Each structure stands twice: as C-alpha cells, then as structure tokens.
Amino acid sequence: MTNNNKCSEKRPVHERFANWFQKRKQKIRQKKIRQIIIKYSIIPICITALAFIMYLVIPEGNKKDTEIKKFWATTLRNIEGISIFAAVILYFIEIDDRKQRKHYEAWQVIDAADGIKSSYARNQALQDLNEDAVSLTRVNLSNTDLKSITLKYANLKEANFSATNLSNVNLRKADLRYANLRDANLSNANLCGVNLCSANLCGANLNCAIIDSETKLDRKWHLVWKIINQPAEKRKLYSTDLSGANLSDVNLVEADLTNANLSGTNLTKANLSSADLSNVDLSGTIIDSETTIDQKWYSVWEIVNQPAERRKLSNSDLIHANLAGANLRYANLAGANLRYANLKEADLIYADLREAKLTGADLREAKLTGADLSNANLLSDNGDFSGANFSGADLSHANLSNTKFSGADLSHTNLSNAKFSGADLSNTNFSGADLSHTNFSGANLSGTNFSDANLSGADLSDTITDSETKFEQKWHLVWEIINQPTERRNLTNTDLTGVNLNGANLVNANLSGTNLSGTNFTNANLSGTNLSGADLSAVNLSGANLSTVNLSGANLSNTLINSETKLDRKWRLVWEIVNQPTEKRNLTNADLSRADLSTSDLSSANLNGANLNGANLNGANLSGTDISGADLRNTSLSGADLSNTIIDSETKLDQKWRLVWEIVNQPTERRNLSSTDLSGTDLSGTNLSGADLTNVNLSYTNLTNTNLSGANLSGADLSNTIIDSETKLDQKWRLVWEIVNQPTERRNLSSTDLSGTDLSGTNLSGADLTNVNLSYTNLTNTNLSGANLSGADLSNTIIDSETKLDQKWRLVWEIVNQPTEKRNLSSTDLSGANLSGTDLSGTDLSDANLIYAKLSYTNLSGAYLIRTNLSRVDLSGADLTLAKLSGAYLRSTNINSANLSTADLSTADLRSADLRSADLRSAKLIGANLSSANLSGANINSANLSTADLSTANLSTADLSGADLTLVKLSTADLTFAKLCSAKLKNANLTYANLSSANLNSAYLNSADLSSADLSSADLTDAKLMYTNLSSADLSSADLSRAELIDAKFKNANLLYTNLSDANLNDAKFWDESLYEARNITPEQIKQAKNWEKAKYSPEFHKKLGLPVEDG
C-alpha cells in the first residue's frame, strides 16, 4: 500500500463544458452526413422506380424489346446492391444516436428515483452508464442504497454520496476527488486504486474498507482507516486531527491523544479507557452509554457539550482539560485543579475560582467578569493571560509575578494585595480596579490604563511607563516622587492620601496643607520638610527622618512612629498628647503654639501659663482644665468642652470664646445674644430659654440637651447645628432645623409658618409650600425648583440670583416685592399666587390665569382683567374700581366686599361667585353670567345688567335701584328685601323669583315674565307692568297702587290683600278661556283701580262686580 500525502491531479475548471462542446460538434457532423446521404439517394431511388416500371411495361416480343428489358433488369440488380451498401453505412452512422437514447433513458431512470432510498433500476442505470464510460461527475446520490453495485473506473468527481450506503461497492480505480462522502457507509467497499483526494469522509464508515498502495487518500483519512482497520493499544495520536471522523467501536485504550482534535468525532461504543485526552478538543464529539471513557474526561466532555450555568466543580481535577469557549458562568470551581487547562475564550463570568490552581492555564480572551479569584494560584513561568477579560473579578492576594497580561481587561477587578512584580502589563486595562497595596515593582506599565483605579498603598517603584500610560494626576505624581526623586519639591495642598512612599526622598519639600492620611513614609527622608497644616492621620512614619520639620497645625492623630523616627521634642510632645491621652497631664508653661490638638482629651490638665497661641483645640475636652495665665489668642475652640474650665484675668482668650465660657459656666435666662457668632461652639446642656438669638450664627454649634424653649431664633443660622431629643426647641424652630439639616425632596410644608427664618442654601426642590408664610424668610441660594408656592406669602422674602426658583414664582416675588405701575402681565400664569395687598392698579392682566390666586385687599383699580381666569380667587376687599373685567372668568370667586364700582364685567363668568356686600355701583355687567352668585347686600345701584343671567342668584337686600335689568334672567333668584326702585326690568325673566318685600317702586317691568314669582308684600307703587305676565304670581299684600297694569296677565295669581288703588287695569286679564282666574280678589279691590271695568274677568266675577255678562 502506498500512503499518498498529496494529490497531484487537479480538476480542470471547464472540463464538463469541453466534453459537452465536443459531443455537440460530433452530433452536428453526423446530422450533415445523414442529410448528404438522403440528398444523393433521391436520384438512384427515382432511377430504380423508372427501371422497375420500364421492366414491367416493355413486352418480351422482338429482340430489341428483349434487350431493353434486360438492360432495365441489370439496372435494377445494380441499384439493389447500392441500396444494401447504403443501408449498411446508415446503420453504422446511427450507432451513436442509439447510445445517446440509451443514456438518456438511463438518466431518466436515475432522475425518477430521486428521493427513493433503494432502487434496482437506478443501480442498473448507473452501472450501464459507467460501462459506456459516461461521466458521473457531480451526480447527487445522497441518502441512497447503492449496496454491492460496481462502478469500476467511474468518474465520480464532486459526486454527492452523503449518508449513502456504499457497503460492498466495487469502486476500483474510480475518481472520487472532492466527492462528498459525509456519513457514507463504505464498510467492505473496494477502494483499491480509488482517487479520494480532497474527498469529505467526515462520519464515513471505513470499517473493513479495502485500499491498496494505489489508493489516493488524504493523510487524515488514511490515519482514520488505520485506526479502524488496524487496531492497536497505546496508539500514539499526539496532536492529530481526527475531527469529524467515525471512530465508533474502535479501540483507543491508553492511546495518547494529547492535543488531538476530536471535535465532531463519533466515539460511540469506542473504548478510551486510560486514554490521555489532555488538551483534546471534545466540542461536538459524539459518545453514548457504551463509550468507555475515564470520569475526568467524561466531565470535560459534559462541560463542553452540555452547557449549564452554576456547575458544581469545586476541587475537581481538570488538569490539561480543553475547556476553550466553555460556558462556566457562575460555576463553583473553588479549589479546582485547572493547571495547564485551556480556558481560552471560556465564559467564567461570576465563577467561583477561590484557591483554584491555575498555574499554566491559558486564559487568553477568557471572560472573567465578576469572577472570584481570591487566593487563586495563577503563578507560572511566563504565564500568558494576554487579552483575557477579568473585569470585575476578585484576584485579591493573587501572586502574578512575571506573568504576561498584555492587552488584558482587568477593569473593576479586585487586585488588592496582589503581586505583579516583573509582570508585563503593557496595554492592560485596570480602569476602576482596586489596586490597593498591590506590588507593581519592576512591572512594564507601558500603555496601561489606570483611569479611576485605586492605587492606595501600591508599590510603583522601578516600574516602566510611557506617554500612553494613563495615570490620574495623583498617581502620576506618586510615580514621579518614587522614581524621579528631586529635592525641594513643591507639593502644597496636594492629595497624597493612602500612597506608598516607602523610602522616598523629600528633603526640604513643601508639603504644607497636603493630605497625607494613610500614607506610608516608612524610612522616608523628610528632614527640613514643611508639613504645616498637613493631614498626617494614620500615616506610618516608622524609621522616617523628620528632623527640623514644620508641623504647625499638622494632624498627628493615629500617626505611627517608633524609636527610629527622628522627631523634634516639641512635636513629639504634641504627638503624645494626641495619641497617648493621660488625665491631669502637667503641661505648665508648655509650648504648644500652632499645634493641632483637636479632639484631644486635656480634661483636668494643668496648662497654667502654657503657650497655645494659634493652636487648634477644636473638639478638645477642656472640662476642669486650668488655663490660668495661658495664651489662647487666635486659638480655635470650636466644639471644645469648656465646662468648669478655670480661667483668670491673665488668661488671654478671644472675645468669642470668653462669651462661650460665660454662657456655659454662668447661666442666665433671657440672655440677649442677637447677631453674635456662636458657630462651632459647644453649648450642650446650657440654659438659653427665652434668649434673643435673632440673626445668631449657630452653624456647627452643639446644642444637645440645651434648653431653647421660648428663644427667638429669627434669622439664626442653624446649618449643621447639633441637636438631639433632649434639646428643648419650639416646634417652629425644630422644623426649620430639620429643613436645613435633613434635606428631603418634595417635603410637605403646606400651611406652616416659616416667617423670619434662615433657610438659605437649603434644598426645598419639589416641596409643597402651599399657603406657607415665607415673609421675611431668607431664601438666598435655596433650591426651590419644582416647589409649589401656591398661596405662599412672599412679602419681604429674601432671594438672590443663586436662588433656584421657577420662573412663575420669581415673577410673583417681583410683583409682591418690586411694585411697578401698569405692569404688563397679559396671558401670564399666576394661578395660586398670593398677591394679597399688592398694588396692581392699571396692570394689564388680560387673558391671565389667576385661578385660586389670593387677591384680597389688592388694588386692581383700572386694571385690565379682560378674559382673565379669576375662578375661585379670593378678591375679598379688593379695589376693582374702573377695572375692565369683560369676559373674565370669576366662577366661585370670593369678591366679598370688593369695590367694583364702574368696573366693566360685561360677559364675565361670575357663576357661584361670592359678591356679598360688593360695591357694583354703575358697573357694567352686560351679558354677564351671575347664575347662583351670592349678591346679598351688594350695592348694584345704576349698574347695567342687561341680558345678564342671574337665575338662582341670591340678591336679598341688594340695592338694584336704577339698575338696567333689561332681558335679564332672574328665574328662581332670591330678591327678598331687594331695592329695585326705578330699575329697568323690561322683558326680564323673573319666573319663580322671590321678590317678597322687595322695593320695586317705579320699576320698569313692561313685558317682564313674573309668572309664579313671589311678590308678597312687595312695593310696586308706580311700577310699569304693561304686558307683564303675573300668572300664578303671589301678590298677596303687595302694593300696586298707581301701577300701570295695562294688558297684564293675572291668571291664577294670588291677589289676597293686594293694593290696586289707582292702578290702571285697562285690558288687564284676570281670566282667560283656560277657566283659570286670579285668586283671593274682591270686587272692592278691583273697584279701587282705574279702568277696572275694561279688564277681563270670568262670568261669575262679572256678576260680582255688577257688570252685565255680555259686557264682560
């Protein structure tokens, strides 16, 4: 057998086209030959026919005729011979046509069997075509049964035999280059001399297939054939490609398959016991219950091929496992042995890898977002994690020295206390990572991204950086200090908190005001350094040189020093006071000037004559301390406990602190402390009841357990003031304290009294401040964005450019506090605004929205309120003289006692408005809607109400004298005791109106409708009631003397005790054909009137009046 590694033959690109073209030329040539034969056969056929006819026609008489007949007989014999010859030629010419028909029929059989698995006719047709050397290139015989057929020497290039049964087939020396034999059954097939170069044999069954030295087979498939047909244990298959092969039922016991590719390989029933599958690709590998495989590799196969989150694999043996691209999301791999495992591109998001052994593991481009790698062992010689994604992972305390992380994503990773010494971290992303106390010494940081990373305590010594390295300014400065030492470096007011400056050289540097809390200065040289005002809290100064340093105002709390630390005597004493508190310490005449002794415990200490000038004693405990004769000038005592502190006339103490000492140690009620500065003081437990604390600065003041009951805190600054449950504070001021110190959005403060308070700088965004009293309140720099100030009193409220106030309320504030004549506010939204008492005379408020606004006692004289929405507005007591209110919307508005004299309210909507006692003299209310309005007691004298709607309105006791009520709707209105003297009510609708006891003297009621109205006891003397409808009206006790009742209708009216003396009843109707007549009328009453006999009565009443019926 010859093992062919390469196939030398290559299939021509146009092979099939060339064959077809040659056959086409041959067919054309054959056709032309047939045409020529037929063309030249016509003459002999004609001659033959003529000879035959002549032979039959000519008689055998004379010799001449006999010879002629012989001639034609000879001619016929010659033509017969020629015809036989021509027939033979034609037979041979038609051979190709017959073959083509045969082939055509064979292809028809093959095509007809398409989709049929088993077909004898198709098998025979294939064999017939092959016997005639017909090319079967690219034939599609997939999923068919061709068992035992013979296709020797067949041209089957690019044929499709996928899933085809080719068992026992004779393919000897067939051309199967590029053929598709995927999943084909080639068991016992004769493949001797077959060319299978580039054929696809994935999944093909090669069991007992026969090959020889002439069989051309790719190396991969030749090896597969050997594994199947030449079984051997402990086979060496290192790094072989067996992907897609059908190795079912093979013996691979103890085989070395290290680094082999078994992806998609069929291993059903195969025996792989003790086989080495280190780093084998098992993706898509097919195994079944009869496959014998070690448990370790079966677990690997499961992980790769049956993806599932949250796998429990703690302490598993996965050494050398190929888990590339595996889904291990949320998996528990704590303590697992993953040494040299292939985890390239694996999904290890949020996996638990605590204490996992990952030495030599390939984690390139793996996804480790959120994974816990704490205490995991990743250390290996030149371990390569390039491009891996560790974002969010926990790698705290991991030893990663000398590893390669080039291009890896370690963003937001926990790498606290990790070791990266000597590692290649070029172009690594550490953004947002926790790198506190991480050792980077000697690492390559070229192009590394440290944006937003925490490098507190990180060792950056001897690291390599370049222009592409992204450090925040702080850490870049740290790198410079460590790696580029320079004397007299200026680091004033810089932030160096938590940095590692172990052994740094900062001789004569200026670090004044620098924040160094938590910094490591072990063995650093700080001699001559200016550390005034620096924060050295929790700094490690072990072994540091601090000789001749300036520590004025430096914070030394929890600073670590040792016997090796070089520190001047004064500052060592300060360090002892701060860090080693002792009761009753004797510090007589001690020099503590400019020392930071804040929060120190100096209770009962002896500081007699001590120099504390400029010292910081904020929050210090000085209770019972003797500071007689001490110098405390310029000393800060904010929050210091001065209870029972001993001072004398020699004590030098600033005025503020002497006052505090007095308040604490010499309590007095109702103390006047107005406008004093008590900020930052400790007044806890003091008695300030009834004290005057107006405009006092109490910011940061300790008022715990303080008695402030009855104290006046108007304008007091309560920001950061300290109170507790024991602090006695009036409710108003406790609320103010809460607003200032416990900011809450959308706070509900409706209807509270915050007048005169200091709310500057507070957050009241979205607060409900409806109806709140904010007069004289300080709102400078206050955030009131989105706050509801409907009804709030903003008079004399203090705001500034920094006050965040919605445009609407800023305008309201301007209107209230910055009055301007004839301001143009047309179409403005002032709904809910409190404008009470403001001067808006002559202001243009046309089309403005003032719904629910407060305008009580507001001066609106001459204002333009045309079409303005004033519904539900409080206008009580407002001055609206000469105001233009035509078309205004005043529904349910309170206009009680308002002055509307001469105002123009034409077409205004005043439904349900409260106009009690309002002054509407000479006002224009033409077409106004006053239905259900309350006008009781209102003065409407001489007003023009023509066409207005006053139905169901309350006009009791109202003065409508001289008013024009033409065509007014007053149905069901209440006009009891109303004054309507000389009022014009022509065509007015007064049906069901209550006019009892009303004064209608000389009123003009011609054509008015008073049907069913109550006019009992009404004064209608001299009234004009011509054509008036009084049907069903109650006129009992009414006075109609001298009234004009011409053509008036009294049908069913109650005229009990009605006074009709001198009334004109000409054509008055007391009865009509409906048979209803006026009630309770007597002839005596009628006869008091004029022209009574000309009125219309019922026949019965005619008789009572002594009038003949026919004259009625």
Helices and strands as residue ranges (DSSP letters): H 15-57, H 63-93, H 95-112, H 120-131, H 219-229, E 271-272, E 292-293, H 295-305, H 473-483, E 545-546, E 566-567, H 569-579, E 631-632, E 652-653, H 655-665, H 731-741, E 783-784, E 804-805, H 807-817, H 1083-1087, G 1092-1094, H 1099-1104, G 1109-1111
